[in-house]
Amino acid sequence: MKEKLPKRTLAENSYIGLGMIYLGCLLIQFFLAGMSIFEDPSKWAAHKLFVHMFGYAIPVLMIITALAGGFFTLIYKEIMVIFLLLFAMYFTANMGWRVGWLGAFHPIAGVLLLGAGAAAVWKVLKGHREAGHSKEKNKGMLIWALAGAAGGLTAGVILSNLIGIFGLILFDKPMGIKFLPFYLAACSAVLLPVLQLKKRRKMEEEKE
């Protein structure tokens, strides 16, 4: 009889989801770079702008979810590599115009970043299947409120930038919603702890 694997926690699912989004954003970055080379050089502006919406924001959220889920020690090495490669990406992008070989390293760093992101996601998937890491059973709602606020704030910043981009594309002028990041931060700070509390109660009822 096969041993039934435990269900993934909300933190694990959130982490994996964020990781998948991050990998998708990296692929879009490669696509935009290719578009600027082979079709329209003006697409390079979109390539430069898009990275600011996810480059650091999503890894920070991944760290928060890993801390909340009690599995940060499982993935901290991969996260460190991601941040080092992000620094390398920005450094080579800015210095590459002056030192050619540094600029040539920029796409290589991008490929390595894609691999590091995939490794960070796979580590949690594999760790869950093998039950190789411990989870803290009792976590205060405060950390979920902080995680929700951080997530809502980041999502608001990303959404504001997307709205601004669409405004430039469609109407040739930037658009935005005032205080959108703060609204989303407040809503998420309430919603995430509530969802976690409901899930915890449901798990306790199933055990009984």
N, C-alpha and C positions, 0 to 999 in steps of 0.2 A: 504493500500500500504506500503510495507516494505521500510524502509529507506536504501538507497544504502550506503554500507560501503566504506570509502575512501581506495584507494589502498595503499599498504605498500610502504614506501619509500625505496630507495636503502640502506640506513643505517639500516633500520629494517630487510630487507631481508639478508643483509650481516651479521648482528648480529645473526639472526636465523640460517643461514647457518653455521657460525662459531660454534655456540652452538651445532648443530647436529654433526659436525665433532668432536668436543670435546667429546661428549658422545660416538661416535664410537671409538675414540682413547682409552677412558677409558675401553670400553668393550674388545678391543684388549689387553690392559694391563692385565685384568683378565684372558684372554685366554692364554697369554704367561706365566703368573704365574702358571696356571694349567698345561700347557705343561711341565714346568720345574719340577713340582712335580710328575706327573703321567707318563711322557714319557721320557724326556731327561733333566737331570739337567743343561746341558750347555745352555738351553734356558733361564735360569735366567739372563744371560748376556744381552740377547736381551730385557728382561723385564726391566733391569736397564737402558739400553741405550735409549730405545724408549721414556721413560717419559721425557727425556731432550728435545725432539723434539717438544713436544706439551704442557707440563705441565704448564709452565708460559706464553709461547708465545701466545697461543690462547686466554686465558683470557685477556691479555693485548690488543689484537686486538678487543676483544669484548667491552672493555672499550672505546677504540678509536671510534668504530662505534656508541656506545651509546652516547658519547659526541657529535659526529658529527650529530646524529639524534635528539638530544635534549631530550632523554628519559633516561638519566643516573640516574636521581633521582628515576626512577621506579624500577631499578634493582641493585642499589648500595649495598643493604643489602645482596642479594644473591652473588654478586661478592666478597664482603668482606668475606663471609662464605667460598667461594671457595678458596681464598688465605690462610685463616686460616687452612683449611683442607689440602691444599698443603704443608704448613709448617709442619703440623702434620704427613703427609705421609713421608716427607724427614726425619723428626726427629725420627720417630719410625723405619724407615728403617735402619738408622745409629746406633741408640741406642739399637735397639731390640736384637742385638747380645750380648749385655752386660746385659741388663735387659729384661728378658723373657716376662714379662707381657706387656711391651711397644711394643715389637715386635708383640704380639698377637693383639694389637690394630690396627696394620697396615692394614689388610684387612677390618676391620670395618670402618676405616677412608676412605678407598676406596669406600665402599658402600655409605657412607654419601656424599662423593664427587660426586658420580654419581647422587644422589638425588638432591644435590644443583645445579648441572649443568642443570638437567631437570627442576628444579624450575625457574632457570634464563631464560631459553628459554620460558617456559610456561607463565611467567609473561608478556613478550612482546607480545606473541600470544593473550593472554587474554586481555591485555591492548589495543591492536589494535582493537579487536572486540567491546570492550566496549567504545572505544574512550575516555579512561580515562586519557590520558596524552596529553599535548600540544606539538606542534611541532613548531620549529622556521622556518618561511618561508624563511627568507633571511639569507643565510650563505655564507661567503666568500669562494672562491675557495682555499684559503691558507690552511684551515683546511683539505680539501679533498686531497690536495697535500701532506700534512704531513701524513695523514692517509694512502695514497697510498704508500709513502716512507716507513713507518713503516711496512705496510703489505707486501710490496715487500721484504724488508730486512728480515722479519721473515720467509716468504716463502722460500727465498734463503737459509737461515740457515737450515730450515727443509729439503729442497731438497738436500742440500750438505751432511747432515747427512744420508739421505736415500741412496744417491749415495755411500757414504762411507761404509754403511752396506752391500749393494749389492756387492760392491767390495770385502769386506771381505768374504762374503758367496760364491761368484762365483770364485774369483781369489786368495783368501787368502791374499789379501793386500788391504789397503785402497785406494780409488779413489776419485777424486774430480774435480770440475771446478773452476779455479782460479777466485776470485772476483765475483762469481755468485750472492751472496746476494746483492752486490752493483749494479750489472746490473739490477736485478729485482726491486730493490728499485727505481732506476732512471726511469725505464719504467712505473712502477705503479704510481709514482708521477705525471706523465704526463697523463696516461690513465684514472685514476679514476676521476680527475676533468673534463676531457673532457666528459666522460660518464654522469656525474652528470649535467653538463651544457646542454647537449643535452636533457636529461630527463626533466630538468626544462623548457626549451624552448617548448618542446612538450606539457607539462602540461599547459603552458600559452596559447598556440595556441588552445588547446581543450576548455579552459575556454572562449576564445573569440568566 
